[in-house]
Amino acid sequence: MNTALGERPAKRVRQACEPCRRKKAKCPGEQPVCSLCARLHQTCTYAEDRQRPGTNVLLQAESTPAPASSDTSVSQTLEDRLGGLESKMGQILDVLGQNTSRHEELPMSAPHMMTAPSGPMALSTSNQLTPLPMWETVLSVANLYLTYCESQPLPLFHRETFLTSIGTRDPEVIYSVLALGIRFSEEHQQSPTHLTSRISGYTEVARSLVMKRVLEGPVELSTLQCLCLLSLVDFTNGNTHRSSVHSSLAMNLAQCANLSFETQGQLSPVAREERRRCFWSICLMKRLHGVEFDNVDFPDGSCPNFPESPNVPPQHCSPNITEGTRSTDLQDRGIIAYVITLSEVFAKTARYVRRHGKPTNIPPWSSESEYSKIITLQMEMESHMPYIHRFKPTNFSERTLDELQANRDYWGPFLLNQFLYHTILCLLNHPLLLSLSLRNFRSSIPEIFLQHTSDLISSHTTWIIYFLNYFEERSFLVSDPFLGYSAAVVATIELQLSFTENPTIREEKRDRFFKCVRFVQALGQKWPHMARMANRLQRLEDAVSATYQPESGAQNKSLLIDLSRFWEILEYSSNSDSDSARRMFGDSLYSNSLAFTAEVSQTSPLPEPTRMSTQQGMSQSPMPHYSLQTPLGTSAQCAVDSITASQPSDLLNDEFSILAANFFSQGQEFLRSSDQREGFGNL
């Protein structure tokens, strides 16, 4: 044992002080104040004079006066840090089942080792030891987390005090922060296998610690924070079922602890802010993963205040005075508040997508339809957002890479807000979903509705492409995985519209499709579920291209495609992921029917809106009068017969399958390619 750290007692004391008992740390036992509490500057009490339990470690850290500035204070700070690490390691080793002799032999001056958890949820390498980095490495990874993960998407921690308080946080939070932040460490990029092992090891240690806390108590704010982070880690690793379990558990605990109320207790501003951020991070996590709920789901419809938000970064040039003073009557609740608000609309849109375009008796242009209600809600929420956070007044297009990187705390939520906004409208007006949902209305579709949906798709796909070009031109590292999902949605639309006989349009749409795929692939280097998303896009393109013949006069202009390839992309979070279910459930619960089934249906494409020709005054092609749900013609039937031999019989016989030729070759006018960055429909 290093003598600089002092000799540890050979036997455990009969009675531990209250702080050491709560932390399950090995208490030296001195009275009235033990040496461990003295080093940590915390109140040391024993059972006979017990104070009120449950004091948050974050509050204790804040109430501790800073040491005087001197050489002695530097040594004292180092001693405090080592004392904190000793306490945390004692707790970790007790949780993971280390025996007393192993606990006492562990050198505190070396990287700490621990045994990974065992049981059904353990890693395949459960007998290996998982190292905890040296404290300098922990701080470095925590800083990476703060730069690339905080508010991208979850605004979980108080940014200004996060690094200074990391040493006082519970170990499960530290391990989960490591599991997220280490993927942005340059030293691990050369060895993906080693990085994956590290992430898995940190994740499993954090999971064991937090589940023991949930089962045995006491549950702290850090417990909910850890569950949030673990939910994000599992989701991005493709374990969507386990991710849902963690986030639902966090939500349930938050409601039981009345985290949805503004507390009336004596809390410091930082502690109060972290309570708010934890609650809204849980809400944001659930909504981004497709769970719909709003304030009415909480008691009395109440909820805490929104988290604090950074201000818009200053501009080097003078903004337009007239534009900058618009909507000054609106109270600015901060960019994070508007992300949280818009996530409610996205959750409703995710439910709309999960319907897979199932027709109803209410047409989408009706004010009573789900389509209209979602668009109305989005416009209502947009009307309450101050102009200062919209695209034009932020002068985003003129920002340099250095400006973006230095102010990621603002630009991260800003970009998430922008991508949420455009993705919602792309999903609502997706040509495939609309074509499926309009099968019951045949030729009664209003012309204005066709123009409306065509214009929305044109505008909002172009916006997403604009941002992707912007990131590429400035070499800006995007770290929020949701932005990859947005690009994947646009990719399915661009692919769909690339199957046209017009070679110019076809080439343009395919270029945009592959741009989206490259963006998703780049995010896949950090987030495994984005790598899988890129592979799904490639498989979708291969399946469609294999049978489509765009040449004019070709006999076979039809193709058969499994729509499940679309659903596995359009549904950001799906419980139909059979791999995730297989990892989560045993034989008594696992069902192979969870996977998407093949879907085939005989329909026709949406009619094209009639538009004025720029050269001839009126389009030479009148609006085609397609009959939705019409029987296949002879040529189409021959096309199906020609590929029957190469298709699985269960795919062709399934009544929910689709003849994909109906959703391709929409024509030049369906999606105009003009750049509308200064036009309507953008935040």
C-alpha positions in Angstrom: 0.0 0.0 0.0 1.3 3.5 -0.9 2.3 5.1 2.4 1.3 8.5 1.0 -2.3 7.4 1.2 -2.0 6.1 4.8 -2.4 2.7 6.2 -5.9 1.2 5.9 -7.3 -0.6 9.0 -7.0 -4.3 9.0 -10.6 -4.9 10.2 -13.9 -3.2 9.6 -15.1 -1.0 12.4 -18.3 -2.0 14.2 -20.2 1.2 13.3 -19.8 3.4 10.2 -20.7 7.0 10.0 -23.8 8.0 8.1 -22.1 9.3 5.0 -19.9 6.2 4.6 -22.9 4.0 5.3 -25.0 5.6 2.6 -22.2 5.3 0.1 -21.3 1.7 1.3 -17.7 3.0 1.7 -15.3 1.6 4.1 -15.4 3.9 7.1 -12.2 4.4 9.2 -14.4 4.8 12.3 -12.7 7.7 14.0 -15.0 9.8 16.2 -16.4 12.4 16.3 -15.2 12.9 12.6 -13.7 10.1 10.5 -10.7 10.9 8.3 -12.6 10.1 5.1 -15.3 12.7 5.8 -12.6 15.1 6.9 -10.8 14.8 3.6 -14.1 15.2 1.7 -15.2 18.2 3.7 -18.6 16.6 4.5 -20.6 16.4 7.7 -19.7 13.3 9.7 -22.4 11.9 12.0 -23.0 8.6 13.7 -26.3 6.8 14.4 -26.9 8.4 17.8 -26.8 12.0 16.4 -28.1 11.1 12.9 -29.1 13.9 10.7 -31.9 13.7 8.1 -30.7 11.2 5.5 -30.8 11.4 1.7 -28.8 14.6 1.3 -27.7 14.8 -2.3 -24.0 14.6 -2.9 -24.3 17.4 -5.3 -25.7 19.7 -2.6 -22.9 18.6 -0.2 -20.3 19.6 -2.8 -21.9 23.0 -3.3 -22.1 23.7 0.4 -18.4 23.0 0.9 -16.3 26.2 1.0 -13.5 26.3 -1.5 -10.0 25.8 0.0 -7.7 28.7 0.3 -5.3 29.4 -2.5 -2.0 28.1 -1.4 0.5 25.3 -1.9 -1.2 23.5 1.0 -4.6 23.8 -0.8 -3.2 22.1 -3.9 -2.1 19.1 -1.9 -5.4 19.1 0.0 -7.3 19.1 -3.3 -5.3 16.1 -4.6 -5.8 14.3 -1.3 -9.6 15.0 -1.5 -9.8 13.6 -5.0 -8.0 10.4 -3.9 -10.3 10.2 -0.9 -13.3 10.5 -3.2 -11.9 7.8 -5.5 -11.2 5.5 -2.6 -14.8 5.9 -1.3 -16.3 5.3 -4.8 -14.1 2.3 -5.4 -15.1 0.7 -2.1 -18.8 1.1 -3.1 -18.2 -0.4 -6.6 -16.2 -3.3 -5.3 -18.9 -4.1 -2.8 -21.6 -4.0 -5.4 -19.7 -6.2 -7.8 -19.0 -8.9 -5.2 -15.3 -8.4 -4.5 -14.2 -9.9 -1.2 -12.6 -8.0 1.6 -9.1 -9.2 1.0 -9.3 -8.2 -2.7 -10.7 -4.8 -1.5 -7.8 -4.2 0.8 -5.1 -5.3 -1.6 -6.2 -3.0 -4.5 -3.6 -0.3 -5.0 -5.2 3.1 -5.2 -2.4 4.6 -7.2 -3.0 2.2 -10.2 -5.9 2.0 -12.6 -8.7 0.2 -10.7 -9.9 -3.2 -11.8 -13.3 -4.7 -11.2 -15.2 -7.9 -12.1 -18.0 -7.5 -14.8 -21.5 -8.6 -13.7 -22.7 -12.1 -14.2 -26.1 -13.4 -15.2 -28.3 -13.2 -18.3 -27.5 -9.5 -18.9 -23.7 -10.0 -18.6 -21.3 -9.7 -21.4 -19.8 -12.7 -23.1 -16.5 -11.7 -21.5 -18.0 -11.6 -18.0 -14.9 -13.1 -16.4 -12.6 -10.4 -17.7 -11.7 -7.3 -15.7 -12.9 -3.9 -16.7 -10.4 -1.1 -16.0 -11.4 2.3 -14.7 -9.2 4.9 -16.4 -6.9 7.2 -14.4 -8.6 10.3 -13.2 -7.1 12.5 -15.9 -8.6 10.2 -18.5 -12.0 10.3 -16.7 -11.9 14.1 -16.9 -10.9 14.1 -20.5 -13.8 11.8 -21.5 -16.2 13.8 -19.4 -15.1 16.9 -21.3 -15.8 15.0 -24.6 -19.2 14.1 -23.3 -19.9 17.7 -22.5 -18.8 18.8 -26.0 -20.4 16.1 -28.2 -23.2 14.6 -26.1 -24.7 17.1 -23.7 -27.9 18.5 -25.3 -27.2 16.4 -28.4 -29.9 15.3 -27.8 -30.3 15.1 -23.9 -29.8 18.2 -21.8 -29.1 16.2 -18.7 -26.5 18.0 -16.7 -25.7 21.6 -15.5 -23.0 22.5 -18.0 -21.1 25.1 -15.9 -20.5 22.8 -12.9 -20.4 19.4 -14.7 -16.6 19.0 -14.8 -16.0 20.3 -11.4 -18.6 18.1 -9.8 -17.8 14.9 -11.7 -15.7 13.6 -8.8 -18.6 13.9 -6.4 -21.1 12.2 -8.6 -22.2 8.6 -8.0 -20.1 6.0 -9.8 -22.9 4.7 -12.0 -23.1 8.2 -13.6 -19.4 8.3 -14.1 -19.4 4.9 -15.9 -22.4 5.8 -18.1 -20.7 9.1 -19.0 -17.6 7.1 -20.0 -19.7 4.7 -22.1 -21.0 7.7 -24.2 -18.1 10.1 -24.2 -15.2 7.6 -25.0 -16.5 7.0 -28.5 -15.3 10.5 -29.4 -11.8 9.9 -28.0 -9.2 10.0 -30.8 -6.9 7.5 -29.1 -9.6 4.8 -29.4 -10.4 5.4 -33.1 -7.5 3.3 -34.3 -8.9 0.2 -32.5 -12.7 -0.2 -33.0 -12.7 -3.6 -31.3 -11.0 -2.2 -28.2 -13.4 0.8 -28.2 -16.4 -1.5 -28.4 -15.1 -3.6 -25.5 -14.6 -0.5 -23.4 -18.0 0.9 -24.1 -19.6 -2.5 -23.3 -17.6 -2.8 -20.1 -18.5 0.6 -18.8 -22.1 0.1 -19.7 -22.5 -3.2 -17.9 -20.8 -1.8 -14.7 -23.1 1.2 -14.7 -26.1 -1.1 -15.3 -25.2 -3.3 -12.4 -24.7 -0.3 -10.1 -27.9 1.4 -11.0 -30.1 -1.7 -10.8 -28.7 -2.5 -7.3 -29.6 1.1 -6.4 -33.1 0.7 -7.7 -33.7 -2.6 -5.9 -32.0 -1.7 -2.6 -32.1 2.1 -2.5 -31.8 4.8 -1.9 -32.8 6.0 -5.3 -31.2 9.4 -6.0 -31.3 11.9 -8.9 -28.2 10.3 -10.2 -30.1 7.0 -10.5 -32.5 8.6 -13.0 -29.6 10.3 -14.8 -27.8 7.0 -15.2 -31.0 5.3 -16.5 -31.3 8.1 -19.1 -27.8 7.6 -20.3 -28.1 3.8 -20.4 -31.3 4.1 -22.4 -29.4 6.2 -25.0 -26.5 3.8 -25.1 -28.7 0.8 -25.5 -30.9 2.5 -28.2 -27.8 3.4 -30.2 -26.5 -0.1 -29.9 -29.7 -1.5 -31.3 -31.0 -2.8 -28.0 -34.3 -0.9 -28.4 -36.3 -3.1 -26.0 -33.8 -2.7 -23.1 -33.6 1.0 -23.9 -37.4 1.2 -23.5 -37.2 -0.6 -20.2 -34.6 1.8 -18.8 -36.4 5.0 -20.0 -39.8 3.7 -18.8 -38.2 2.9 -15.4 -36.7 6.4 -15.2 -40.1 7.9 -16.0 -41.9 5.8 -13.4 -39.4 6.7 -10.7 -39.5 10.4 -11.7 -43.3 10.4 -11.3 -43.1 8.5 -8.0 -40.6 11.0 -6.7 -42.7 14.0 -7.9 -40.0 15.1 -10.2 -42.7 16.5 -12.5 -43.4 19.2 -9.9 -41.3 22.2 -9.0 -39.9 21.3 -5.7 -40.5 23.6 -2.7 -37.5 22.3 -0.8 -34.4 24.2 0.1 -32.3 23.4 -3.0 -29.4 25.2 -4.5 -29.9 26.7 -8.0 -27.7 24.0 -9.5 -29.5 21.2 -7.8 -32.9 22.6 -8.8 -31.7 23.0 -12.4 -30.4 19.4 -12.6 -33.8 18.1 -11.4 -35.5 20.0 -14.2 -33.0 18.8 -16.8 -33.3 15.2 -15.7 -37.1 15.3 -15.9 -37.2 16.9 -19.3 -34.4 14.6 -20.6 -36.5 11.6 -19.7 -39.5 13.2 -21.6 -37.3 14.0 -24.6 -35.9 10.5 -24.7 -39.3 8.9 -24.6 -40.7 11.2 -27.3 -37.7 10.8 -29.7 -38.2 7.1 -29.4 -41.8 7.3 -30.4 -43.7 7.4 -27.1 -46.5 9.9 -27.1 -47.5 11.8 -24.0 -48.1 15.4 -23.0 -48.6 17.4 -19.8 -52.0 15.9 -19.1 -50.2 12.6 -18.3 -48.8 14.2 -15.2 -50.7 15.1 -12.0 -52.9 18.2 -12.5 -51.2 18.7 -15.8 -48.3 20.3 -14.0 -44.6 20.1 -15.0 -41.4 21.8 -13.9 -39.9 24.8 -15.6 -37.9 24.2 -18.8 -34.1 23.9 -18.4 -31.9 26.9 -18.8 -30.7 27.5 -22.4 -27.6 29.2 -23.8 -28.1 32.4 -25.7 -27.7 32.8 -29.4 -24.0 33.2 -30.1 -23.1 36.8 -31.0 -22.6 37.7 -34.6 -19.5 39.4 -36.0 -21.7 41.4 -38.5 -24.6 43.6 -37.6 -27.9 41.8 -38.0 -30.8 43.3 -39.9 -32.6 45.5 -37.4 -36.0 45.1 -38.9 -35.7 41.3 -39.0 -34.1 41.0 -35.6 -37.0 42.8 -33.8 -39.8 40.5 -35.1 -41.9 38.9 -32.5 -40.4 40.7 -29.5 -43.7 40.3 -27.6 -43.0 36.6 -27.2 -41.2 35.4 -24.1 -38.0 33.6 -24.9 -38.0 30.3 -23.0 -34.7 29.2 -24.6 -33.8 26.9 -27.5 -33.9 23.8 -25.4 -37.5 24.5 -24.4 -38.5 24.6 -28.1 -36.7 21.3 -28.8 -38.7 19.7 -26.0 -41.9 21.3 -27.2 -41.4 20.1 -30.8 -40.6 16.6 -29.6 -44.2 16.2 -28.6 -45.2 16.8 -32.3 -42.6 14.2 -33.4 -44.0 11.6 -31.0 -47.4 12.0 -32.6 -45.8 11.8 -36.1 -44.1 8.6 -35.1 -47.4 7.1 -34.2 -48.7 8.3 -37.6 -45.8 6.4 -39.3 -46.5 3.2 -37.3 -50.0 3.1 -38.9 -48.2 2.3 -42.2 -50.6 4.4 -44.2 -53.6 2.3 -43.1 -56.7 3.9 -44.8 -59.5 5.4 -42.7 -62.8 6.9 -43.4 -61.4 10.4 -42.8 -59.3 11.8 -45.6 -56.1 13.5 -44.7 -57.3 17.0 -45.8 -60.1 16.8 -43.3 -59.6 18.9 -40.1 -60.5 15.8 -38.1 -57.7 13.7 -39.6 -54.5 12.7 -37.8 -52.5 14.4 -40.6 -54.3 17.7 -40.2 -54.2 17.7 -36.4 -50.4 17.1 -36.3 -49.7 19.9 -38.8 -52.0 22.2 -36.9 -50.2 21.4 -33.7 -46.8 22.1 -35.3 -47.9 25.5 -36.7 -49.3 26.4 -33.2 -46.1 25.5 -31.5 -44.0 27.4 -34.1 -46.2 30.5 -33.6 -44.9 30.6 -30.0 -41.2 30.4 -30.8 -39.4 33.8 -30.9 -38.0 34.8 -34.2 -34.4 35.0 -32.7 -34.1 31.2 -32.7 -35.2 30.7 -36.3 -32.8 30.0 -39.1 -32.4 33.5 -40.7 -31.8 35.7 -37.7 -29.2 33.4 -36.2 -27.1 33.9 -39.4 -26.3 30.2 -39.3 -25.3 30.1 -43.0 -22.4 32.5 -42.3 -21.0 30.8 -39.2 -17.5 29.4 -39.4 -16.4 26.0 -38.2 -14.6 27.6 -35.2 -17.8 29.4 -34.3 -19.9 26.3 -34.5 -17.4 24.2 -32.5 -17.0 26.9 -29.8 -20.7 27.2 -29.3 -22.0 23.6 -29.6 -24.0 24.1 -26.5 -26.3 26.3 -28.6 -25.9 24.9 -32.1 -26.5 21.3 -30.9 -30.1 22.0 -29.8 -30.6 24.5 -32.7 -29.8 21.8 -35.3 -31.9 19.2 -33.5 -34.8 21.7 -33.5 -34.3 22.3 -37.3 -34.1 18.6 -38.1 -37.1 17.7 -36.0 -39.2 20.4 -37.8 -38.3 19.3 -41.3 -38.4 15.6 -40.5 -42.0 15.8 -39.2 -43.2 17.4 -42.4 -41.2 14.9 -44.6 -42.9 12.0 -42.8 -46.4 13.4 -42.9 -46.1 14.0 -46.6 -44.0 11.0 -47.5 -45.3 9.8 -51.0 -45.4 6.2 -49.9 -47.5 6.9 -46.7 -49.8 9.2 -48.6 -50.3 6.8 -51.4 -51.2 4.0 -49.0 -53.5 6.2 -46.9 -55.5 7.5 -49.9 -56.4 4.2 -51.4 -60.0 4.6 -50.2 -60.6 7.9 -52.0 -59.8 6.9 -55.6 -60.1 10.0 -57.8 -61.7 12.4 -55.3 -58.3 13.8 -54.2 -58.5 17.7 -54.2 -56.0 19.3 -56.5 -55.0 21.8 -53.8 -54.0 18.9 -51.5 -51.7 17.4 -54.2 -50.0 20.8 -54.6 -49.8 21.2 -50.9 -48.1 17.9 -50.2 -45.8 18.3 -53.3 -44.6 21.7 -52.2 -44.0 20.5 -48.6 -41.9 17.6 -49.7 -40.0 19.7 -52.1 -39.2 22.4 -49.5 -38.3 20.2 -46.5 -36.2 17.6 -48.2 -34.3 20.4 -49.8 -33.7 21.9 -46.3 -32.2 18.7 -45.0 -30.0 18.4 -48.1 -28.9 22.0 -47.5 -27.7 21.2 -44.0 -25.9 18.1 -45.1 -24.0 20.2 -47.7 -23.3 22.8 -45.0 -21.8 20.2 -42.7 -19.7 18.7 -45.5 -18.3 22.1 -46.6 -17.3 23.1 -43.1 -16.1 19.7 -42.0 -18.4 20.0 -39.0 -18.6 16.9 -36.8 -22.2 16.1 -36.2 -22.7 14.0 -33.1 -26.4 13.8 -32.5 -27.6 10.5 -33.9 -31.2 11.8 -34.5 -29.9 13.9 -37.4 -28.8 10.6 -39.1 -32.4 9.4 -38.9 -33.6 12.6 -40.5 -31.2 12.1 -43.4 -32.4 8.4 -43.8 -36.0 9.6 -44.1 -35.1 12.0 -46.8 -33.0 9.2 -48.5 -36.2 7.1 -48.9 -38.0 9.9 -50.5 -35.1 10.8 -52.9 -34.8 7.1 -53.8 -38.5 6.9 -54.5 -38.4 9.9 -56.8 -35.3 8.9 -58.6 -37.2 6.2 -60.5 -38.3 8.3 -63.4 -37.6 8.2 -67.2 -36.2 11.8 -67.0 -32.4 11.2 -66.8 -31.8 14.7 -65.4 -34.2 14.2 -62.5 -33.1 10.6 -62.0 -29.4 11.6 -61.6 -30.2 14.5 -59.3 -32.3 12.4 -57.0 -29.8 9.6 -56.9 -27.0 12.1 -56.0 -29.1 13.3 -53.1 -29.9 9.8 -52.0 -26.2 8.8 -51.8 -25.4 12.1 -50.0 -27.8 11.1 -47.3 -26.4 7.6 -47.2 -22.8 8.9 -46.7 -24.0 11.2 -43.9 -25.6 8.3 -42.1 -22.5 6.2 -42.6 -20.3 8.9 -41.1 -22.6 8.9 -38.0 -22.3 5.1 -38.0 -18.7 5.4 -37.0 -19.8 6.6 -33.6 -23.3 5.1 -33.3 -23.8 1.5 -34.3 -27.6 1.9 -35.0 -26.7 4.5 -37.7 -24.3 2.0 -39.3 -27.2 -0.4 -39.5 -29.4 2.3 -40.9 -26.9 3.0 -43.7 -26.9 -0.8 -44.5 -30.7 -0.8 -44.7 -30.7 2.1 -47.1 -28.2 0.3 -49.3 -30.3 -2.9 -49.3 -33.4 -0.9 -50.1 -31.6 0.7 -53.1 -30.3 -2.6 -54.3 -33.7 -4.3 -54.1 -35.4 -1.5 -56.0 -32.7 -1.1 -58.7 -32.5 -4.8 -59.4 -35.9 -4.9 -61.1 -36.6 -1.4 -62.3 -36.1 -0.5 -65.9 -36.2 3.3 -66.5 -35.6 3.2 -70.3 -38.4 4.6 -72.3 -40.4 1.8 -74.1 -39.2 -0.9 -71.8 -41.8 -3.7 -71.4 -41.1 -4.2 -67.7 -41.6 -0.9 -65.8 -42.9 -2.6 -62.7 -41.0 -4.0 -59.7 -42.0 -5.8 -56.6 -40.5 -4.7 -53.3 -40.9 -5.7 -49.7 -42.3 -2.6 -47.9 -40.8 -3.8 -44.6 -37.6 -2.4 -46.0 -39.2 1.0 -45.8 -40.7 0.6 -42.3 -37.5 -0.5 -40.7 -36.1 2.9 -41.8 -39.0 5.2 -41.3 -39.7 3.9 -37.8 -36.9 5.3 -35.7 -37.8 3.2 -32.7 -39.6 -0.1 -33.4 -40.4 -3.0 -31.1 -40.4 -5.2 -34.2 -36.6 -5.4 -34.1 -36.2 -9.2 -33.8 -32.5 -9.0 -32.9 -33.2 -6.7 -30.0 -36.1 -8.9 -28.8 -33.9 -12.0 -29.1 -31.3 -10.4 -26.8 -33.9 -9.2 -24.3 -36.3 -12.1 -24.0 -35.9 -15.8 -23.2 -37.6 -18.6 -25.0 -40.8 -18.3 -23.0 -41.4 -14.7 -24.2 -39.5 -14.3 -27.5 -41.7 -14.4 -30.6 -40.3 -14.4 -34.1 -43.5 -12.7 -35.3 -42.2 -9.4 -34.0 -40.3 -8.8 -37.2 -41.9 -6.8 -40.0 -43.9 -8.9 -42.4 -43.8 -8.6 -46.2 -46.4 -6.1 -47.5 -47.8 -6.0 -51.0 -50.8 -4.1 -52.3 -52.2 -3.2 -55.7 -52.5 0.5 -55.8 -51.7 3.4 -58.2 -49.5 6.4 -57.7 -50.8 9.8 -56.5 -51.9 12.0 -59.4 -49.5 14.8 -60.2 -50.6 18.3 -59.5 -51.2 20.4 -62.6 -48.6 23.2 -62.9 -47.9 26.0 -65.2 -45.0 25.4 -67.6 -42.4 28.1 -67.5 -41.9 28.0 -71.3 -45.3 27.2 -72.7 -47.6 28.7 -70.1 -49.4 25.4 -69.3 -48.1 21.9 -68.7 -48.7 19.8 -71.8 -49.5 16.8 -69.6 -52.9 17.1 -67.9 -53.4 15.7 -64.5 -53.6 11.9 -64.9 -56.8 10.3 -63.5 -55.4 7.3 -61.7 -57.9 5.0 -60.1 -56.6 3.9 -56.7 -57.1 0.2 -55.9 -57.6 -0.6 -59.6 -56.9 -4.2 -60.8 -53.5 -4.8 -62.5 -53.5 -4.4 -66.2 -52.1 -7.0 -68.6 -48.7 -5.5 -68.9 -48.4 -5.1 -65.1 -49.5 -8.6 -64.5 -46.9 -9.9 -67.0 -44.3 -7.9 -65.1 -45.2 -9.5 -61.9 -45.2 -13.0 -63.5 -41.7 -12.3 -64.9 -40.2 -11.9 -61.5 -42.4 -14.5 -59.7 -39.8 -17.2 -60.0 -37.1 -15.1 -58.1 -39.4 -14.0 -55.3 -40.4 -16.0 -52.2 -43.9 -17.5 -52.5 -45.0 -16.1 -49.1 -44.1 -12.6 -50.3 -46.2 -12.8 -53.4 -49.1 -14.5 -51.7 -49.3 -12.0 -48.8 -52.3 -9.8 -49.1 -50.5 -6.9 -47.5 -47.8 -6.7 -50.1 -47.3 -3.8 -52.6 -46.5 -3.4 -56.2 -43.7 -0.9 -55.8 -43.9 0.5 -59.4 -46.9 2.4 -58.2 -44.7 4.5 -55.9 -41.9 5.1 -58.3 -41.6 7.2 -61.5 -43.7 10.0 -60.0 -42.5 12.3 -62.7 -40.6 15.5 -62.8 -43.3 17.8 -61.3 -44.0 15.8 -58.2 -40.8 17.0 -56.4 -39.4 20.2 -57.7 -35.7 20.6 -57.1 -35.5 24.4 -56.7 -33.6 25.7 -53.7 -36.2 27.2 -51.4 -34.0 28.1 -48.5 -35.5 31.6 -48.3 -39.0 30.3 -49.0 -41.8 29.2 -46.8 -41.8 26.4 -44.4 -38.6 26.8 -42.4 -38.0 27.7 -38.8 
